[in-house]
Each structure stands twice: as C-alpha cells, then as structure tokens.
Amino acid sequence: MASTVHSGAKEVDSKGLKGGALGLLSSVVVGVASTAPAYSLAASLGFIVVGGTVFAGVKAPGIVLLAFIPMYLIAVAYQELNKAEPDCGTTFTWATRAFGPVPGWMGGWGIIIADVIVMSNLAQIAGAYSFTFVGGFGIPAVADLASNVVATTIAGLAWIALMTWICYRGIEITALVQYVLLSFEVVILIFFAVFALVKVYSGTAEPYSLIPSWDWFNPFTLDFGQTVAPAMLTAIFIYWGWDSAVSVNEETKDPAKTPGRAAIISTVLLLATYAVVTVSTVAFAGVGDSGIGLANPANSADVFSAIGPTLFGEGPVGAILMTLLGFAILTSASASTQTTILPTARTALSMAVYKAIPEHFARIHAKYLTPTWSTLGMGVVSAFFFIVFTFINPALLLALIGSIGLMIAFYYGLTGIACVWFYRKTLTTSFRNFVMRGLFPAVGSLILAAVFVYGLSNFGQPDWLKDADGNNVTIFGIGAEAVVGVGGLLIGAVLMGIWWIRKPGFFRGYTLRRRSDKPETRRQ
C-alpha cells in the first residue's frame, strides 16, 4: 500500500508488518475469536432478554437476528473499503480519506477506547473463571476466589500481560493460539446447545422450559424505543469483533480481498452460532425473573453458570461438564483479550504512521514484525482502566457492555457512511456498486444511528442499570452506561484537540489526504 503525503513527507510504502502471514481461514478464526462467542453470550444474553423498559423475553433470538443485519451491512462496507485501501487503520484511514482528519481521528479513537474498555470486562471474566476452572478439580478454596475482587483483579492483570506478550511475539503464534482456543470454545457451545434442546424436546427439562417457536425470531411486535433499540445495543456487542479480521489486512495473503471475505464469513458463522445457542438457552431456562430464568437480575452477569448445574445435574458427570463449560468461557475471554489487542495496536500504528498520534507508536519489532509501543501500550492502558473501574466500583463493569455498544455503533456507523461517500462518484456505474457500496452501507449506518440515539436516551436514565443488590448504577446521577459511552468519546475529542495544537500536520492534510474513488480507477 502506498499513501501519498504532503509537505515533503515520504510515501508510506509499508508499515513494517509481516505481510502474507495469514490466509483466509486464519483471518476468519481471528474475526470469530475476537467476538468471544461463549463469553459474549454468557455476559449479554440476560440483558438482551430484559431488553429495556419492556422485556424482549422469548423474542431474544429475534433481537440477535435483527442485530445481525447492520453487522452484515457494515461488514460489506469494510469489504468494499478494504478493496480500495487495505490499511490496518481501517476506520481511521477510510474516514479520513472520505471526510477529512477530524472524523477519521475520532473513528480511530472509537476503536481504541472501545477495545481498551472491553478489556476490563474480559480481564475480569478471565480472572474469575481461572479460579472457577481450577476449583472444579475438587479444590473449593480456589473456586471461592472467583468472587474475591482482589484475587480476580490480580488474575485478570496476569491474563492481560500474557496475551499482550503473545501478540508482541508475532502474528503467527497469535493465530496458532486462536486456533486452539476457538476450537474448544465452539465445540463446548454447540454441545451445550444440543444438550439443552434434547432435554427440552424429550420432556426431561424443567417445568418452566419452553418449546422453541419460529415466532421467537420475529422482533417486530416489540416497541422499538423501549425494547428493540436498547436490546440491540447489547446484541451488537456480541457480534462486535469481526472487524479484527480486517485490521490484520496488511499481514494477510491477498490483502485487498481476503480480509473482506473473512469479515463476511465471520458474521455469518456468528449468526448461526448465536441463533442456535440463544434458542436453546431460552428454551431450557425460560425468561422468568426467578431461579435460572434469563430475566433474573442475579443471572445477568453469567447466564451459563446459573443454568449449568440444573442442565447438567449435580453428579460427577455434571461437575465435569460444568468445568468444561467454565473452561470454554475462560478460553473465550482469554482469546478475545488477545484478539482485542490486535486491532487496537494496528489502529494506533496506522495513526502514528500518519502522525495523528505520537510517532513512537509506529515502531515495529525488528524480529517479530509486530507493533511494539502500540501493543505494549494497549496492554498497559487496559490494565490501568481495569484497575480504575474495579477500584471505583466493580458494578461498573456491568455498565461496560451497553457503553461499548454506543462506541461500536459510532465507529461502525461512521465506516458505513464513509464507504458511501468514498464511492459516491462510482455508485451509479453498476447495480452491484450501488447495492454493495451505497445501499447496504447506508442502511447499516442508519440502523446503527437510530439504535445509538434510542439506546442513549434509555441508558441515561438513573434507574436503567441496577447491580445484583438492586441499587442504581450511576455516575453523577446519570445512568453509568450513557456516561461511560459518551464520556469515552468526549475524552477522545479532548485528546484530539491537544494533539492538533501540538502537531497540526495530520489535521492540515499533510500526511493523509481526502480522496474518493474515481470512475476510471474504480475496483470491481
């Protein structure tokens, strides 16, 4: 890739990453693993069922299906923009090309802050499940540490350090670790779903269990503002991460085509997995607000741990299966911790190369060909945020899912609109271009914009999010999800302003210019 720059600066022919290291399968693995399917469902399904002021209930599978639509449409936008410029900065680079430096910088920041914040949640889950898994081998004293804030914080920090080190050591070892972790995770998830459905259809489930219905996939009978929009922000969270497959584009074979295909394939595989697991979980546990019901607030943080003992039983076999389920969530959170570092480090690398942030973050390891400052910096900053959130109030970790949904809707939506604007001169040259570069990205962005607005209005209510004790989770009297989501973006605006004053070159278009696709150079 070559990007022409102004003011005598050199052309960016290469950022120094290891090209051709990943194929299509490896890219798909990175994309799927980054979403942490097992962890995402465990931490989010309860919130999807609760939805908003009016419960989504058994329509949770419909919400999951509905959330797939904008994800697929935005994945198409990523695919099309990547064809024009396979840059590891993704949204940062493409939004800058389309709209200029300010939207581009904020798009890059949206990726970074969302990834940094979610690391707090991933680290907490990985830390807790480390003790749960080890304790499952007949060591109850270790299992009890899963509820100890200090112990889980230390373990979570250890996971951040380990996964940061693996990412630092090279893209191939990162992909190899993902193959192993994702394979185990998916096998256990499918086993869980099949086991639950067999019990439901054989009549050996619980009295409150439900027979699945096709109507569960119809969310259009629900109120958009009170139920669909806030539930979708949570559902979007479970799909988020497939864009990691595109962020490693400069390290992929055929970088203009493979990453985009991997993104599309990843979203479809996630839909299939989530649909099966969501239906089976709703069917077995029901949507009641007591016991193992998915609307029970006590189960929201981890629905699988709440359901597992009832599903698998209390005997030795049940204990083994619960241990495996816990290990699946542990591998899910740890794998996602690793793949969350990848796009953040590469976004920061691209921003530094174009002088949108300090140039130290553009440094590449001479042997491993990975970003050094960007990777290690991601680990350090993530650890800092994890400690801060835990110190202030561990319940704030609950607020992260919805707040991250706002950030995701922001930068995914920006990418979709950037695709439309970048290709505006070639949209009418063919039906295919109109649909794939115009209609799909625009519709995806509009859906995400609507979800962002409605979700934000609900998240800001003081009584929107409650902890396990029924207390409101707020910051300055405002719903914590809204404060964290909007506050995270505003912090970026402040940092951007500071850097603009110190180093204005990027913001004056000297390092990364605006441009659009032209009819005579368009790519099919």
N, C-alpha and C positions, 0 to 999 in steps of 0.2 A: 504494500500500500504506500502511496506517495501523496502527501498533502502539501500543496504549495502554500508558503507563508510569505508575509510581507517583511519589509524593513531589513532586508539583507539576511534574514534568518535562513538556516539551511532547510532543505526539504526533509521531511520525516519519512525516510525510506523504510525504516524498521525500528521498532521499539526495543529490539533485542530479545524478544521472547522466542521460545523454541518452536519453530514452525513445523507443521506436519506430524506432530506428536500424537494427535488424536484422530480417530476415524469416526464414522457415523455412530457406531454402537457405543463407543466411549463417550461421545458427546451426549447421546440420549441418556446414558447412565448418569452423567453429571447433572443433566437437566432434571431428571426424575428424583435423584437422591437429594438435590438441593431443596426440594419441597418438603422433605421429611414426611412421607405419607403417614407412617404409623404415629409419629408424634403429633403431626398436624391434626389428624382425626381425633386422637386422644384428648388434645387440649382444646379443640374447637367445636366438636360435634354437639356438645351440650349447649354452647352458645348459639349455634345455628338453630337448634330445636326451639330454644327460648325465643330467638328471633328479635323481637322488640317489645313494645308495649302490648302487642298481641302475639301470642306464640305461633311459631310456624308449625310446631308439633310434628305430625306424621308427614307433613309436606317438606321435611328436611331434605329428602332426596331430590325434590323438585328445585329447591334452592341451590343445591350442589350442581344440578344440571344447568340451571339458569346462569350460575356464576361461570360455567364453562364457556358460555357464548362470548362474552367480552374477552375472556382469556384467549380463545382461539382466534378471534378477530385481531387482537393485538399481536398475537404470535405471527399472523400473516404480515402485519406491518413490520415486525422485526425481520422477517424473512426478506421482504422487499427492500428495506433499507440496507440490510447486510449485503445484498447483491451489489448495491451501488458503492458501498464503502465498508468493507469488513474491518472495522476498528474496534478494539477491545473496550473503548469508552462507551460504546453503544449509544444510549440515550443522550449522554453528554455531547458526543460528537455530532450525532444526527440532528439534535435540536439546535445546536449551534449552526450547523450548515443551513438549516431551514429558517430559523428565526433570529439568529444572532447570539451573542455571548451570554446575555443575562438569562434567557430561558434555558440555554444549554447548560450553564453553570448550575442553575437550580435543579435541572434534570439529573445531572451528575450527583449533586448533593442528595437528592431524593433517594437515589440508590444507596449511597454511603450511609446515610442516617438510618434508613430502614434496616439495612444489614447490621449495623452496629447495635441497634436497639434489640433486634430479634435475637442477637447472640446472648443477651441477658436471659431471655426465656429459654433458649436452647441449653445454655450452660446450667441453668437451674434444674431443668429436666434431666440432663445427662448426669449431673451430680447426684440427684436423688435416686435415680434408677441404678446408679452404680452400687449403692448400698442395698437397694431392693434386690438386685440380681445376686449379689454375693450372699446376702442374708437368706436367700431362697435355698441355699445349700445347708440349711439347718443351723444357721448362726443368727438367732433372733436379735442379739445385741447389735449386730451390724445392720440388720434390717431396720431397727429402730432409729438409726442415724439418718434415715431418709427424711424424717420430719424435723431433724435438727438443723436450724438455719446456718449455724457456723460450719457444720460438717459439710452440708450440701454446697455452701459457698466455696469452701476450700476445694472440694472435688470438682466443682464447676470450673474454677480457675485452672485446675490441672488439665481439664479437657480442652479448654481454650488454648493453653500452652502447647499441648500435644498436637492438636490439629493445625495450629499455626506453624509448628515446626515441620509437619508433613508437607504442608503447602509450600513452605520455604525450600524444601529439599527437591522439588521438581514436579512437573505436571504428570509425568508417567506414574510415579509412585502414588500420587494423589488419585489418579484414575484406577489404579490397581486396588487400592483400599476401598474405593467406592464400589467396585465390582463385588467384593466380598460382603460388605455391609448391606448394600441394597438387595442382593440376592436373598440373604437370610431374612431381611425385613419383609420383603414381598411374599415369600413363602409362608411365613407365620401369619401375615394379614389374611391371605387367602384361606389358610386353614381355619382361622378364627371365624371368617365369614361363613364358610361351608359348614363348620361345626354348629354354629348358631342356627342356620337355616334348616339343617337336618333335624334339630331338636324342635324347631317351630312346626315344620310340616309333618313330623312324626307324632306330634301331640305330646311330646315329653318335655316341652318348655314350661314356662311359668303361667299361672292363671292370667296375668296381665299381658302376656305376649300377644302379638298381633300377626295375622296372616297378611303378607305383603299384597299391595294393590297397585295397579297401574296408575290410579288416581294420585298416588303419592308423588308422582313425577309432574304433577300439574300445579305450579305455584301461582297461577293466575287468578285463583279465587281468593288470594290473600291481599291485604291492603299494602300498597307499595311503600308508602311513607312510614307506617308503623311497624311493618313486619319485613317486607322483602328487602328494602334498602339496607337497614342495619344488619340483617342476617346475611345479605350478600357480601358486605364488607368483611365479615368473618369468613364466609365461604371463599372469597377471593384469596384470603390469606392461605388457605390450604393448597391452592394452585400455585401460589407465588413461588418463584424459584426456577421455573423452566428457562428463564432468560439467561441463567448461568451457562446454558449450552451455547449461547451466542456470545457471551462475554469472553469465552476462550477461543473466539474465531481465529485470532492470529496464530494460534497454536494447533490449528486443525488442518487436516488434508482438505484441499479444495475449499479454502476459507470463504469464498463467495457463495457457495451452495450448501455445503454440509451443515453448518450451524443452523441455518434457517430450517432445513429439513428436520434436524434434531429437535428444534423448538416445537414444530408442529406435531411430530410424533410423540414428544413428551406430554403435551397437553392431552392428546387423545388417550394415551396409556393411563394418565392420571384420572381422566373421567371414568374410564372403565373400572379402575381400582376403587375409586371413591364411591361410585354408584353401588357396586356390589357390597362393600363394607358398610356403607350407610344404611342401605335397606336391611341388611342382616342385623345390624345393631338396633335399629328402630324396632324391627320385628320382635327381637328377643327381649329387649329391655323395656319396650313401651316408652311412652312420653309422659308418664306421670311425674309428679313432683315429690315423690317419696320413694324410699327403698333404692333400687337400682335404676329407677326411671330417669330418662335423659333430661327431664326438666328439673330434677332435684339439684339445687344450687351446690350442695355438698359434693356432687359428682362432676361439676363443670371443669375442674382443673385436669381431670383424668378419668374419662368415662370407662376406659378399658379396665383399669384397676378396680373400679366399682362393680363392673359386670362380671369380670373374670371368675371370682370364686363361685358365684351362682351358676355360671355357664359350665365350668369345668368340674365343679364339685370339690369336696374337701379332702378326698383321699390322696394317696401318694401320686397317682396319675394326674390329678388335678393340680397338685403342688408343682409337678414337673412342667405342666402346660402353662401354669401361671408364671413360672420362672422364665420359660421361653418367651412368653408374651412380654414380660418385663424387659427381657434382653432385646426383643425386637424394637421396643420403644427407645431403649438405650442406644442401640446401633443407629436408629433413625435420627435421634437428636445429635449424636456424635458425628454421623455422616453429614448432616446438614450444617453442623458447626464448621466442618471442613469446607464444604462447597459454598457456604456463605462468605467465607474469606476470599474465595477465588474472584467473584465479580467485583467485590469492593476494592481489592488490591489492584485489579486491572483497570477499573474506572479511575482510581486515584493515579495510576501510572499514566493513563492517557491524558488526564487533566494536567499532570505535571509536565509531560512532554510538550503540551501546547501552552505551558506557562500559566495555566489557570489556577494552580496552587504551587507551593514551593517546589523547585526542581529536584530537591533531594528525593522526592517520591518517585522520580523517574529512573532511579538507579536499578540496575539489573545485576544479579549474581553472575559472575564470570563463568562458573562451572555449571550451576543448576539452571541458569537462564530463567529465573523467576524474579519478580519484583522484590527487592529487599526491604527498603523503607516502607513501601506500601503494605506488604504482607505483615511485617513485624508491627508496623503502626496500627494496622487493623486489630491485631491481637491485643496490643496494649490498651488501645482506646476501648475495645469491647470489654476487657477486664475491668477497666475503670468504671464504665457505665453499669456493669453488673454489680459491682460493689456499692455504687451510689444508690441504685434502685433498691437493693437489698437492705442497705443501711437505713434509708428513709422509711420504707415500709414494704415488706415482702409482698403485700397485697397489690402493690403497684405493678407487679409482674403480670397480674391479670389484665391490667389496662393496656398492655403492650399489643395484644392481638388486634383489638379494634383500632388503636392508633396507627399501627403498621398498615392496616387496611387503607387508612386515609393516604398514607405516603405512597402505597402501591398504586392506588387509583390515580394519584397525581402524576407519577412519572410514567406509568403505563399509558395513561390518557394523553400525556404530552407526546409520547412516542408515536401514538396513532395519528395525532394531528400533524406532527412533523412529517410523517410519511405522505399524507395528503398534500401538504404544502410543497414538500420537496419535489414531488412528481406532478405538480399541478399543470405543467406545460405538456405533459405526455399522457394525461388521463384519458383523453379522447382519441388517442391513436389506435386503440383496440378495445374490444369489450373486456378482454382479460385484464388489461391495465386499469380500466375504470373500476372493475369489481375489486381486484386484489390490492390496488394502490390507492383507491379512492373510497369506494363504498364501505368495504369491510373495516378498514382502519377508522373511518369517520364514525361509523355506527358504534364500534367498540369504544371509542373515546367518549361519545355522547352518553353511552350507558354508564361508563365509569364516572363521568361528571355528575350525572344525576344521583348515582349512588353516593358519591362524595358529599354532595350538598345535603341530601336527606339524612345520611348517616351522621354527619357533623352536627346537624340540628338536634338529633336524638342523643348523641354521645355527650353533648354539653350539659344535659340535664343532671342535676346533682344526684338524683336517685337512680340513675341509669344503671350503674355498675355497683354491685354490693359484694362484700367479701363473704367468707363462709359463716361469719357471725351475724350477717345481716346488716352490717354497717356500710354506709355510703363510701365509695372510694372516690375522693375528690382531691383537687389541687386548687387552692384559693377559692373554694366553694363551687368550682365548676367541675363537671364530670371529667375524671382523670384521662379518659381515652381521648377526648377532644383536646385537652391541654397538651398532652404528650404529642399527639399527632400534628397539631398546628404549631405548637411551640418548637418542635423539631425542625420544621420547615423554616420558621422565622429565624432560628439560630443560624441557619444556612444563609439567609438574606443578610444578616449582620456580618458574618464572616466574609461573604462575597464583597460587601461594601468596603471592609477593611483591606482586603487584597486588591481591590480596584484602586484604592488610594495609593497603596504601596507599589504595586506592579501593574500599571494600566494597559500593558501591551496586548494581552489577550482580549480585553474589553474594547480595545480600539480596532480589533480585527487584524492585528499584525501577525498572529500565529495560526489562526483558524478562521477562514473566511466563510461568509454566507455564499451559498450557491444552490442551484437547483438542477434537476435532470433536464437535458435538452433533447428535442426530438431526434437530432442527428446522432446523439451518443447514448440513447436510451438502451437499457439492457432488457432482454426478454426473459 
